[in-house]
C-alpha cells in the first residue's frame, strides 16, 4: 500500500511539473524571460505562485528547466526517428528532416533557445554541450559507416560532422531571424522542413557539377 501511495505521489509530482513547464514555455516565449512574472504562470494554471516554488527554486531555474526539457525531447526524437536507420545517406537526410520538423512543431522552443543563449550563456553551453557531444558522435559514426560502405568519399570525419551540425543550426538561426523578427509575416509562416532538400542536396552533392554533366 505504501508503495502504491509513493508511486501515485511521484506521478502527481511529475504531472504537475509537466503542467508548469508547458505553461511556462508558452509565457516565456511570448513575453521573454525578463518580462515574465511567476504570477503570470501561476494564473495560467489557476494555482498560487507558492505551488510553482514548490517545484522550482526561482524563475531562472524554471526557465532553464523549460529549455532542458525541450533539448531532451529533441534528443529523444533523434533516437527514435534517426538511430534505427542503417543506410548512412538516408540517415543523414532523416536527421536533417527530424531536426527541422521538430522545431516546426515547437516554435516556442526556438524562442526559448535564443533567449537562453542571450540571457544565460554559461548555462546554455553546459546544457547544449552535454547533448551536442552525443549528437556529434552519432554524426561521426554515420560518416565513418558511409565511408566504409563506399557511399561517402574519404573525408575528415570530425570537421565534416561539425560542419553538418553548424549548417543545420545556421538554417535554424536564419529562420528565427526572419520568422520571429519585427518584420516577420506570421499569417503565413514558412516551414523549416521546406529547407530539407536544399540542405541535404548541398551536404550530399555539393555545389560543383560532375564531369559527366
Backbone as CSV, one residue per row, in Angstrom:
resi,resn,N_x,N_y,N_z,CA_x,CA_y,CA_z,C_x,C_y,C_z
1,UNK,0.828,-1.208,0.000,0.000,0.000,0.000,0.862,1.258,0.000
2,UNK,1.913,1.251,0.840,2.820,2.390,0.897,3.495,2.626,-0.447
3,UNK,3.859,1.514,-1.124,4.490,1.628,-2.434,3.530,2.246,-3.437
4,UNK,2.271,1.848,-3.383,1.258,2.410,-4.281,1.087,3.899,-4.046
5,UNK,1.079,4.296,-2.773,0.925,5.706,-2.434,2.117,6.514,-2.920
6,UNK,3.316,5.953,-2.750,4.534,6.639,-3.192,4.542,6.790,-4.709
7,UNK,4.096,5.746,-5.399,4.068,5.797,-6.858,3.066,6.836,-7.348
8,UNK,1.907,6.875,-6.712,0.893,7.869,-7.087,1.390,9.287,-6.818
9,UNK,2.098,9.445,-5.708,2.640,10.755,-5.366,3.684,11.187,-6.392
10,UNK,4.546,10.253,-6.798,5.576,10.551,-7.796,4.943,10.919,-9.135
11,UNK,3.871,10.215,-9.506,3.175,10.511,-10.758,2.529,11.888,-10.713
12,UNK,1.977,12.234,-9.537,1.355,13.543,-9.370,2.395,14.654,-9.499
13,UNK,3.548,14.454,-8.875,4.642,15.438,-8.951,5.087,15.604,-10.395
14,UNK,5.269,14.492,-11.094,5.715,14.532,-12.488,4.695,15.256,-13.359
15,UNK,3.411,14.957,-13.153,2.360,15.584,-13.946,2.279,17.084,-13.673
16,UNK,2.384,17.458,-12.395,2.319,18.872,-12.044,3.513,19.644,-12.617
17,UNK,4.704,19.050,-12.559,5.886,19.703,-13.133,5.730,19.892,-14.632
18,UNK,5.185,18.882,-15.301,4.964,18.983,-16.742,3.976,20.101,-17.067
19,UNK,2.925,20.225,-16.272,1.940,21.277,-16.486,2.578,22.658,-16.321
20,UNK,3.408,22.781,-15.291,4.098,24.059,-15.044,5.050,24.380,-16.191
21,UNK,5.811,23.394,-16.639,6.778,23.613,-17.716,6.076,23.980,-19.027
22,UNK,4.948,23.343,-19.303,4.205,23.636,-20.530,3.688,25.065,-20.527
23,UNK,3.094,25.474,-19.407,2.580,26.843,-19.309,3.722,27.855,-19.327
24,UNK,4.804,27.536,-18.622,5.943,28.447,-18.544,6.582,28.649,-19.915
25,UNK,6.692,27.583,-20.697,7.302,27.706,-22.026,6.520,28.690,-22.887
26,UNK,5.216,28.558,-22.878,4.374,29.435,-23.691,4.510,30.900,-23.258
27,UNK,4.526,31.141,-21.952,4.581,32.520,-21.451,5.973,33.109,-21.609
28,UNK,7.012,32.318,-21.343,8.380,32.802,-21.548,8.609,33.141,-23.023
29,UNK,8.118,32.285,-23.917,8.298,32.513,-25.350,7.579,33.783,-25.789
30,UNK,6.417,34.018,-25.228,5.616,35.184,-25.617,6.156,36.485,-25.037
31,UNK,6.534,36.460,-23.762,6.900,37.697,-23.062,8.399,37.909,-22.909
32,UNK,9.171,36.840,-23.009,10.607,36.951,-22.724,10.884,36.665,-21.260
33,UNK,12.093,36.237,-20.959,12.438,35.876,-19.580,12.273,37.043,-18.622
34,UNK,12.801,38.190,-18.977,12.830,39.314,-18.041,11.449,39.870,-17.739
35,UNK,10.563,39.861,-18.742,9.229,40.441,-18.535,8.232,39.453,-17.938
36,UNK,8.595,38.192,-17.901,7.688,37.186,-17.346,7.726,37.185,-15.826
37,UNK,6.561,37.116,-15.208,6.441,37.020,-13.755,5.913,35.632,-13.386
38,UNK,6.369,35.135,-12.264,5.884,33.839,-11.788,4.371,33.873,-11.594
39,UNK,3.851,35.033,-11.198,2.404,35.169,-11.018,1.645,34.873,-12.318
40,UNK,2.222,35.275,-13.453,1.561,35.033,-14.734,1.420,33.536,-15.010
41,UNK,2.472,32.808,-14.696,2.449,31.362,-14.911,1.474,30.705,-13.947
42,UNK,1.485,31.160,-12.702,0.560,30.622,-11.701,-0.890,30.888,-12.104
43,UNK,-1.166,32.108,-12.579,-2.522,32.452,-13.010,-2.976,31.599,-14.189
44,UNK,-2.040,31.310,-15.090,-2.350,30.460,-16.243,-2.823,29.089,-15.793
45,UNK,-2.255,28.616,-14.674,-2.572,27.282,-14.161,-3.652,27.309,-13.077
46,UNK,-4.110,28.520,-12.722,-5.096,28.680,-11.651,-4.594,28.105,-10.323
47,UNK,-3.331,28.399,-10.018,-2.737,27.984,-8.739,-2.037,29.189,-8.124
48,UNK,-1.691,29.088,-6.858,-0.901,30.127,-6.219,0.555,30.001,-6.648
49,UNK,1.303,31.123,-6.599,2.688,31.036,-7.045,3.541,30.189,-6.101
50,UNK,3.036,29.962,-4.893,3.734,29.064,-3.976,3.833,27.656,-4.538
51,UNK,2.828,27.272,-5.339,2.854,25.952,-5.975,4.027,25.842,-6.947
52,UNK,4.287,26.931,-7.682,5.420,26.946,-8.619,6.720,26.777,-7.853
53,UNK,6.856,27.526,-6.744,8.096,27.489,-5.960,8.279,26.158,-5.227
54,UNK,7.231,25.385,-5.136,7.351,24.067,-4.524,8.156,23.123,-5.426
55,UNK,8.135,23.418,-6.730,8.809,22.554,-7.695,10.076,23.184,-8.292
56,UNK,10.141,24.506,-8.266,11.290,25.215,-8.848,11.732,26.328,-7.904
57,UNK,13.031,26.465,-7.702,13.567,27.404,-6.715,13.258,28.851,-7.070
58,UNK,13.370,29.190,-8.344,13.165,30.575,-8.767,12.838,30.610,-10.255
59,UNK,12.681,31.810,-10.783,12.292,31.964,-12.188,13.375,31.418,-13.122
60,UNK,14.624,31.652,-12.781,15.713,31.168,-13.637,15.723,29.648,-13.721
61,UNK,15.577,28.975,-12.595,15.616,27.509,-12.606,14.441,26.946,-13.414
62,UNK,13.289,27.614,-13.353,12.134,27.200,-14.155,12.415,27.415,-15.636
63,UNK,12.969,28.555,-15.966,13.287,28.883,-17.356,14.273,27.872,-17.945
64,UNK,15.315,27.554,-17.205,16.310,26.595,-17.692,15.731,25.185,-17.776
65,UNK,14.802,24.871,-16.870,14.153,23.554,-16.919,13.313,23.422,-18.183
66,UNK,12.673,24.504,-18.596,11.908,24.504,-19.849,12.844,24.217,-21.021
67,UNK,13.977,24.897,-21.046,14.966,24.710,-22.105,15.501,23.279,-22.125
68,UNK,15.882,22.771,-20.958,16.474,21.436,-20.882,15.470,20.346,-21.262
69,UNK,14.214,20.549,-20.901,13.189,19.573,-21.294,13.026,19.566,-22.809
70,UNK,13.063,20.739,-23.421,12.965,20.819,-24.873,14.124,20.128,-25.558
71,UNK,15.337,20.325,-25.059,16.514,19.676,-25.636,16.454,18.157,-25.451
72,UNK,15.889,17.739,-24.330,15.721,16.297,-24.093,14.747,15.696,-25.107
73,UNK,13.663,16.408,-25.387,12.694,15.937,-26.367,13.319,15.863,-27.760
74,UNK,14.165,16.834,-28.093,14.848,16.816,-29.386,15.741,15.586,-29.493
75,UNK,16.464,15.313,-28.429,17.335,14.144,-28.420,16.532,12.853,-28.553
76,UNK,15.399,12.778,-27.882,14.543,11.594,-27.962,13.998,11.409,-29.376
77,UNK,13.701,12.516,-30.049,13.233,12.444,-31.433,14.298,11.861,-32.350
78,UNK,15.539,12.268,-32.151,16.633,11.722,-32.951,16.804,10.227,-32.699
79,UNK,16.741,9.844,-31.439,16.947,8.433,-31.104,15.860,7.550,-31.703
80,UNK,14.617,8.015,-31.698,13.518,7.181,-32.195,13.369,7.235,-33.708
81,UNK,13.631,8.389,-34.319,13.389,8.551,-35.752,14.610,8.314,-36.632
82,UNK,15.789,8.587,-36.103,17.001,8.552,-36.924,17.869,7.338,-36.644
83,UNK,18.057,7.039,-35.371,19.008,5.996,-34.987,18.719,4.625,-35.606
84,UNK,17.467,4.198,-35.766,17.209,2.858,-36.332,17.598,2.713,-37.801
85,UNK,17.761,3.826,-38.527,18.077,3.758,-39.956,19.527,3.305,-40.143
86,UNK,19.739,2.351,-41.051,21.076,1.783,-41.243,21.811,2.358,-42.453
87,UNK,21.072,2.833,-43.455,21.713,3.418,-44.628,22.237,4.818,-44.278
88,UNK,23.559,5.063,-44.384,24.129,6.346,-43.963,23.553,7.559,-44.687
89,UNK,23.304,7.425,-45.992,22.764,8.548,-46.747,21.342,8.874,-46.302
90,UNK,20.516,7.857,-46.192,19.137,8.064,-45.739,19.094,8.556,-44.297
91,UNK,20.057,8.097,-43.512,20.117,8.514,-42.106,20.413,9.998,-41.993
92,UNK,21.312,10.501,-42.834,21.622,11.929,-42.823,20.413,12.756,-43.242
93,UNK,19.732,12.306,-44.287,18.531,13.015,-44.752,17.473,13.030,-43.652
94,UNK,17.272,11.889,-42.999,16.266,11.808,-41.932,16.652,12.675,-40.740
95,UNK,17.944,12.777,-40.451,18.394,13.608,-39.329,18.069,15.071,-39.580
96,UNK,18.336,15.544,-40.800,18.024,16.931,-41.143,16.521,17.166,-41.070
97,UNK,15.752,16.245,-41.632,14.294,16.393,-41.635,13.734,16.361,-40.211
98,UNK,14.251,15.471,-39.386,13.779,15.370,-37.998,14.058,16.653,-37.231
99,UNK,15.242,17.205,-37.440,15.632,18.458,-36.770,14.685,19.589,-37.159
100,UNK,14.437,19.741,-38.463,13.574,20.825,-38.921,12.114,20.591,-38.532
101,UNK,11.645,19.358,-38.658,10.267,19.039,-38.263,10.035,19.336,-36.785
102,UNK,11.025,18.994,-35.981,10.891,19.188,-34.535,10.630,20.655,-34.213
103,UNK,11.426,21.543,-34.799,11.256,22.958,-34.491,10.056,23.566,-35.209
104,UNK,9.643,22.975,-36.345,8.386,23.409,-36.959,7.212,23.164,-36.015
105,UNK,7.285,22.086,-35.262,6.204,21.716,-34.347,6.342,22.343,-32.968
106,UNK,7.423,23.065,-32.744,7.626,23.692,-31.427,8.326,25.033,-31.594
107,UNK,7.597,25.989,-32.193,8.154,27.320,-32.397,8.518,28.018,-31.103
108,UNK,7.759,27.729,-30.030,8.078,28.348,-28.737,9.480,27.980,-28.275
109,UNK,9.902,26.750,-28.567,11.223,26.319,-28.119,12.334,27.057,-28.861
110,UNK,12.093,27.432,-30.126,13.090,28.242,-30.837,13.313,29.541,-30.079
111,UNK,12.212,30.159,-29.669,12.311,31.422,-28.918,13.024,31.204,-27.588
112,UNK,12.691,30.142,-26.890,13.333,29.845,-25.609,14.823,29.627,-25.812
113,UNK,15.180,28.860,-26.842,16.586,28.562,-27.123,17.368,29.850,-27.347
114,UNK,16.825,30.768,-28.137,17.519,32.022,-28.411,17.614,32.888,-27.161
115,UNK,16.586,32.849,-26.333,16.628,33.625,-25.088,17.691,33.093,-24.138
116,UNK,17.788,31.764,-24.024,18.794,31.181,-23.130,20.189,31.563,-23.593
117,UNK,20.416,31.521,-24.908,21.721,31.909,-25.444,22.049,33.345,-25.082
118,UNK,21.034,34.201,-25.076,21.240,35.622,-24.795,21.365,35.911,-23.301
119,UNK,20.524,35.284,-22.488,20.439,35.609,-21.066,21.432,34.822,-20.200
120,UNK,21.633,33.559,-20.550,22.423,32.674,-19.685,23.397,31.837,-20.522
121,UNK,24.434,32.477,-21.025,25.354,31.819,-21.949,26.027,30.600,-21.329
122,UNK,26.448,30.714,-20.089,27.139,29.589,-19.440,26.213,28.392,-19.280
123,UNK,24.976,28.641,-18.872,24.007,27.553,-18.713,23.659,26.946,-20.062
124,UNK,23.571,27.798,-21.082,23.286,27.303,-22.427,24.406,26.368,-22.894
125,UNK,25.649,26.802,-22.697,26.787,25.984,-23.117,26.788,24.643,-22.389
126,UNK,26.513,24.683,-21.088,26.523,23.450,-20.291,25.475,22.471,-20.811
127,UNK,24.259,22.932,-20.982,23.171,22.046,-21.422,23.355,21.619,-22.874
128,UNK,23.772,22.569,-23.718,23.911,22.267,-25.133,25.073,21.320,-25.395
129,UNK,26.207,21.571,-24.747,27.382,20.732,-24.968,27.114,19.302,-24.527
130,UNK,26.352,19.138,-23.445,26.029,17.799,-22.963,25.312,16.995,-24.048
131,UNK,24.338,17.621,-24.730,23.628,16.948,-25.801,24.470,16.911,-27.070
132,UNK,25.221,17.976,-27.325,25.992,18.116,-28.556,27.040,17.018,-28.684
133,UNK,27.659,16.639,-27.567,28.678,15.591,-27.619,28.101,14.299,-28.180
134,UNK,26.952,13.908,-27.668,26.317,12.682,-28.135,25.879,12.824,-29.591
135,UNK,25.371,13.970,-29.927,24.871,14.256,-31.274,26.012,14.202,-32.296
136,UNK,27.131,14.852,-31.973,28.281,14.877,-32.881,28.862,13.483,-33.058
137,UNK,28.945,12.735,-31.976,29.471,11.366,-32.061,28.629,10.542,-33.020
138,UNK,27.319,10.700,-32.983,26.437,9.929,-33.864,26.634,10.339,-35.331
139,UNK,26.843,11.629,-35.578,27.126,12.070,-36.944,28.445,11.473,-37.418
140,UNK,29.456,11.506,-36.549,30.757,10.951,-36.901,30.656,9.464,-37.222
141,UNK,29.904,8.737,-36.402,29.736,7.298,-36.630,29.057,7.036,-37.967
142,UNK,28.062,7.851,-38.291,27.359,7.678,-39.559,28.285,7.959,-40.743
143,UNK,29.127,8.984,-40.616,30.078,9.301,-41.676,31.083,8.169,-41.871
144,UNK,31.592,7.638,-40.767,32.563,6.537,-40.859,31.929,5.308,-41.516
145,UNK,30.686,5.032,-41.137,29.980,3.904,-41.750,29.816,4.124,-43.244
146,UNK,29.436,5.348,-43.632,29.258,5.666,-45.043,30.547,5.551,-45.838
147,UNK,31.658,5.928,-45.214,32.961,5.820,-45.878,33.329,4.351,-46.074
148,UNK,33.134,3.547,-45.042,33.450,2.115,-45.128,32.598,1.414,-46.183
149,UNK,31.352,1.853,-46.329,30.442,1.234,-47.297,30.653,1.766,-48.714
150,UNK,31.507,2.778,-48.844,31.756,3.362,-50.161,30.699,4.344,-50.612
151,UNK,29.820,4.743,-49.702,28.764,5.709,-50.037,29.305,7.128,-49.983
152,UNK,30.101,7.441,-48.954,30.726,8.751,-48.815,32.191,8.654,-49.218
153,UNK,32.730,9.726,-49.760,34.148,9.760,-50.090,34.971,9.868,-48.815
154,UNK,36.255,9.639,-48.922,37.136,9.760,-47.767,37.243,11.232,-47.379
155,UNK,36.959,11.544,-46.130,36.953,12.939,-45.685,37.332,13.023,-44.211
156,UNK,37.562,14.234,-43.747,37.867,14.475,-42.334,36.563,14.363,-41.550
157,UNK,36.387,13.261,-40.852,35.122,12.969,-40.180,34.789,14.010,-39.119
158,UNK,35.754,14.378,-38.291,35.493,15.320,-37.197,35.045,16.682,-37.722
159,UNK,35.798,17.219,-38.673,35.467,18.551,-39.204,34.168,18.522,-40.008
160,UNK,33.931,17.429,-40.731,32.694,17.330,-41.513,31.475,17.241,-40.607
161,UNK,31.594,16.496,-39.515,30.488,16.398,-38.557,30.160,17.767,-37.971
162,UNK,31.182,18.540,-37.646,30.969,19.887,-37.118,30.306,20.779,-38.165
163,UNK,30.725,20.628,-39.428,30.147,21.447,-40.499,28.675,21.120,-40.721
164,UNK,28.327,19.829,-40.659,26.928,19.425,-40.818,26.080,20.017,-39.696
165,UNK,26.558,19.906,-38.468,25.838,20.454,-37.329,25.688,21.966,-37.455
166,UNK,26.764,22.643,-37.852,26.736,24.105,-37.987,25.761,24.532,-39.084
167,UNK,25.683,23.759,-40.168,24.762,24.093,-41.256,23.315,24.053,-40.767
168,UNK,22.969,23.015,-40.005,21.606,22.888,-39.503,21.272,23.996,-38.506
169,UNK,22.212,24.295,-37.631,21.989,25.367,-36.659,21.905,26.721,-37.342
170,UNK,22.723,26.906,-38.394,22.699,28.168,-39.127,21.369,28.404,-39.814
171,UNK,20.801,27.354,-40.392,19.485,27.468,-41.031,18.425,27.819,-39.988
172,UNK,18.523,27.185,-38.826,17.571,27.485,-37.744,17.695,28.935,-37.298
173,UNK,18.936,29.423,-37.155,19.165,30.808,-36.744,18.597,31.780,-37.779
174,UNK,18.846,31.504,-39.057,18.343,32.362,-40.121,16.811,32.362,-40.141
175,UNK,16.240,31.184,-39.954,14.781,31.047,-39.904,14.210,31.871,-38.757
176,UNK,14.865,31.807,-37.607,14.394,32.548,-36.429,14.387,34.050,-36.707
177,UNK,15.455,34.546,-37.291,15.556,35.984,-37.550,14.443,36.449,-38.483
178,UNK,14.161,35.650,-39.522,13.131,36.046,-40.496,11.719,35.851,-39.967
179,UNK,11.469,34.707,-39.352,10.106,34.362,-38.963,9.659,34.978,-37.641
180,UNK,10.625,35.298,-36.779,10.259,35.819,-35.456,10.698,37.270,-35.264
181,UNK,11.292,37.850,-36.306,11.734,39.232,-36.214,10.581,40.200,-36.335
182,UNK,10.866,41.507,-36.182,9.801,42.521,-36.214,9.085,42.619,-37.548
183,UNK,9.715,42.183,-38.658,9.090,42.284,-39.971,8.566,40.935,-40.464
184,UNK,8.440,39.977,-39.556,8.005,38.643,-39.955,6.529,38.643,-40.354
185,UNK,6.195,37.721,-41.238,4.799,37.547,-41.680,4.214,36.344,-40.954
186,UNK,3.569,36.585,-39.840,3.071,35.491,-39.014,1.796,34.854,-39.571
187,UNK,1.114,35.538,-40.527,-0.139,35.000,-41.053,0.096,33.768,-41.926
188,UNK,1.250,33.691,-42.558,1.547,32.555,-43.421,3.004,32.121,-43.199
189,UNK,3.279,31.537,-42.040,4.667,31.226,-41.691,5.272,30.154,-42.585
190,UNK,6.553,30.294,-42.840,7.285,29.286,-43.586,7.513,28.060,-42.710
191,UNK,7.943,26.983,-43.375,8.267,25.766,-42.660,9.759,25.477,-42.805
192,UNK,10.395,25.179,-41.695,11.795,24.779,-41.747,11.976,23.535,-42.602
193,UNK,11.018,22.628,-42.533,11.125,21.367,-43.263,11.242,21.585,-44.768
194,UNK,10.769,22.737,-45.268,10.883,23.027,-46.693,12.339,23.208,-47.132
195,UNK,13.222,23.358,-46.177,14.641,23.529,-46.483,15.407,22.205,-46.477
196,UNK,14.723,21.126,-46.152,15.399,19.835,-46.034,16.119,19.444,-47.318
197,UNK,15.427,19.550,-48.439,16.016,19.126,-49.710,17.232,19.968,-50.070
198,UNK,17.135,21.274,-49.885,18.263,22.159,-50.215,19.477,21.842,-49.354
199,UNK,19.241,21.620,-48.064,20.356,21.339,-47.147,20.978,19.983,-47.430
200,UNK,20.144,18.975,-47.596,20.687,17.630,-47.820,21.370,17.525,-49.184
201,UNK,20.843,18.226,-50.200,21.493,18.219,-51.516,22.873,18.854,-51.425
202,UNK,22.974,19.938,-50.681,24.270,20.597,-50.508,25.245,19.697,-49.760
203,UNK,24.758,19.029,-48.713,25.618,18.161,-47.914,26.067,16.925,-48.697
204,UNK,25.158,16.351,-49.471,25.452,15.089,-50.142,26.049,15.253,-51.546
205,UNK,25.695,16.342,-52.236,26.139,16.514,-53.618,27.084,17.678,-53.819
206,UNK,27.110,18.633,-52.904,27.978,19.797,-53.060,27.462,20.756,-54.102
207,UNK,28.320,21.692,-54.521,27.935,22.727,-55.468,28.445,22.473,-56.892
208,UNK,29.545,21.757,-57.014,30.184,21.596,-58.298,29.459,20.572,-59.172
209,UNK,29.417,20.848,-60.452,28.860,19.892,-61.404,29.794,18.696,-61.521
210,UNK,29.219,17.538,-61.769,30.028,16.364,-62.005,30.544,16.392,-63.440
211,UNK,31.661,15.713,-63.694,32.301,15.731,-65.021,31.390,15.193,-66.107
212,UNK,30.493,14.271,-65.738,29.625,13.644,-66.732,28.498,14.551,-67.172
213,UNK,28.285,15.641,-66.438,27.155,16.532,-66.764,27.544,17.553,-67.839
